[in-house]
């Protein structure tokens, strides 16, 4: 029995030490940003797209439990290159975003529609949507809030 416990503990330490010394992590920003793709190639950041939201927060106010509410966050490509909204993901399954399917040319406007499903939730609810684009930085956060009253 002692031999089995010793082997188990030794295995845990061996597995835990596999990541020792690997403090430098590759972030999604480093992977997605064109400026970091190849350090030998200079990227003209002045020619890149830029995303500018009209607002990054929406309060639905008071809603009833079970209600599904939506809000469309308006944004504009204020940069010089085509803007691609690669992904958008909610902080929980109750918050579902929809993104534009096509790139936006400089000066064009687009929307990210966010639906919040209050089923099974009461009280103050604050959720966020992480939007990944081909801009620098490539991550933007938009947020929603609602006060959900019981039925």
GICORQUI-V600326 format. One record per residue. RES is the residue in one small letter. OMEGA is omega in radians with two decimals (999 if undefined). D_FIRST is the distance of its C-alpha to the first C-alpha in Angstrom with 1 decimal. Layout:
res->RES omega->OMEGA d_first->D_FIRST
res->RES omega->OMEGA d_first->D_FIRST
This chain:
res->x omega->3.14 d_first->0.0
res->x omega->3.14 d_first->3.8
res->x omega->3.14 d_first->5.4
res->x omega->3.12 d_first->5.2
res->x omega->3.13 d_first->6.4
res->x omega->3.13 d_first->8.7
res->x omega->3.12 d_first->10.0
res->x omega->3.14 d_first->10.8
res->x omega->3.12 d_first->12.6
res->x omega->3.13 d_first->14.3
res->x omega->3.13 d_first->15.5
res->x omega->3.13 d_first->17.0
res->x omega->-3.14 d_first->18.8
res->x omega->3.12 d_first->20.1
res->x omega->-3.13 d_first->21.4
res->x omega->-3.11 d_first->22.9
res->x omega->3.13 d_first->24.7
res->x omega->-3.13 d_first->26.5
res->x omega->-3.13 d_first->29.1
res->x omega->3.11 d_first->29.5
res->x omega->3.12 d_first->33.1
res->x omega->-3.11 d_first->34.4
res->x omega->-3.14 d_first->36.3
res->x omega->-3.10 d_first->39.4
res->x omega->3.06 d_first->39.3
res->x omega->3.14 d_first->41.8
res->x omega->3.10 d_first->43.4
res->x omega->3.13 d_first->45.2
res->x omega->3.13 d_first->48.4
res->x omega->-3.12 d_first->48.2
res->x omega->-3.01 d_first->47.8
res->x omega->-3.08 d_first->50.5
res->x omega->-3.13 d_first->53.1
res->x omega->-3.11 d_first->55.7
res->x omega->-3.12 d_first->56.2
res->x omega->-3.06 d_first->52.7
res->x omega->-3.13 d_first->52.7
res->x omega->-3.05 d_first->54.2
res->x omega->3.12 d_first->54.9
res->x omega->-3.09 d_first->57.6
res->x omega->3.11 d_first->59.6
res->x omega->3.12 d_first->61.4
res->x omega->3.10 d_first->61.5
res->x omega->-3.08 d_first->64.5
res->x omega->3.12 d_first->63.0
res->x omega->-3.12 d_first->66.4
res->x omega->-3.11 d_first->66.4
res->x omega->3.05 d_first->63.2
res->x omega->3.08 d_first->63.1
res->x omega->-3.14 d_first->62.5
res->x omega->3.13 d_first->61.4
res->x omega->3.13 d_first->63.1
res->x omega->3.02 d_first->62.3
res->x omega->3.02 d_first->65.1
res->x omega->-3.10 d_first->62.4
res->x omega->-3.13 d_first->58.7
res->x omega->3.05 d_first->58.2
res->x omega->3.10 d_first->59.4
res->x omega->3.11 d_first->59.2
res->x omega->-3.09 d_first->59.8
res->x omega->-3.11 d_first->60.5
res->x omega->3.07 d_first->59.9
res->x omega->3.13 d_first->58.8
res->x omega->3.10 d_first->57.6
res->x omega->-3.13 d_first->54.1
res->x omega->3.12 d_first->54.0
res->x omega->3.00 d_first->56.7
res->x omega->-3.13 d_first->56.3
res->x omega->-3.14 d_first->58.3
res->x omega->3.04 d_first->59.0
res->x omega->3.11 d_first->60.4
res->x omega->3.08 d_first->61.5
res->x omega->-3.13 d_first->61.0
res->x omega->3.09 d_first->64.0
res->x omega->-3.12 d_first->63.7
res->x omega->3.02 d_first->65.9
res->x omega->-3.11 d_first->65.5
res->x omega->3.14 d_first->67.2
res->x omega->-3.06 d_first->66.3
res->x omega->-3.14 d_first->68.1
res->x omega->3.10 d_first->65.7
res->x omega->-3.13 d_first->64.5
res->x omega->3.09 d_first->61.8
res->x omega->3.01 d_first->58.8
res->x omega->-3.02 d_first->56.5
res->x omega->3.14 d_first->53.4
res->x omega->2.97 d_first->51.1
res->x omega->-3.12 d_first->50.9
res->x omega->3.13 d_first->47.8
res->x omega->-3.13 d_first->47.6
res->x omega->3.02 d_first->45.0
res->x omega->-3.10 d_first->44.0
res->x omega->-3.14 d_first->44.8
res->x omega->-3.09 d_first->47.7
res->x omega->-3.03 d_first->49.6
res->x omega->3.11 d_first->50.9
res->x omega->3.00 d_first->53.2
res->x omega->-3.08 d_first->55.7
res->x omega->3.07 d_first->56.9
res->x omega->-3.12 d_first->60.1
res->x omega->-3.05 d_first->59.8
res->x omega->3.05 d_first->62.3
res->x omega->3.09 d_first->62.7
res->x omega->3.10 d_first->65.1
res->x omega->3.08 d_first->67.9
res->x omega->-3.14 d_first->69.0
res->x omega->-3.13 d_first->70.7
res->x omega->3.14 d_first->69.2
res->x omega->3.09 d_first->67.6
res->x omega->-3.12 d_first->64.5
res->x omega->2.93 d_first->62.4
res->x omega->-3.11 d_first->58.7
res->x omega->-3.13 d_first->58.6
res->x omega->3.07 d_first->55.8
res->x omega->3.08 d_first->55.1
res->x omega->3.11 d_first->53.1
res->x omega->-3.05 d_first->52.0
res->x omega->3.13 d_first->51.7
res->x omega->3.09 d_first->50.2
res->x omega->-3.12 d_first->47.6
res->x omega->3.06 d_first->48.3
res->x omega->-3.13 d_first->50.3
res->x omega->-3.14 d_first->51.4
res->x omega->3.13 d_first->51.9
res->x omega->3.07 d_first->50.4
res->x omega->-3.09 d_first->50.4
res->x omega->3.09 d_first->49.2
res->x omega->3.08 d_first->49.7
res->x omega->3.10 d_first->50.3
res->x omega->-3.08 d_first->49.4
res->x omega->3.14 d_first->52.2
res->x omega->-3.11 d_first->51.6
res->x omega->3.10 d_first->54.9
res->x omega->3.12 d_first->56.3
res->x omega->3.02 d_first->57.5
res->x omega->-0.07 d_first->56.5
res->x omega->-3.05 d_first->54.4
res->x omega->-3.09 d_first->53.1
res->x omega->3.06 d_first->51.4
res->x omega->3.13 d_first->53.4
res->x omega->2.96 d_first->52.3
res->x omega->-3.00 d_first->54.5
res->x omega->3.03 d_first->53.7
res->x omega->3.13 d_first->54.6
res->x omega->3.06 d_first->54.6
res->x omega->2.98 d_first->55.5
res->x omega->-3.03 d_first->55.6
res->x omega->3.13 d_first->54.4
res->x omega->3.11 d_first->55.9
res->x omega->3.12 d_first->54.5
res->x omega->999 d_first->56.6
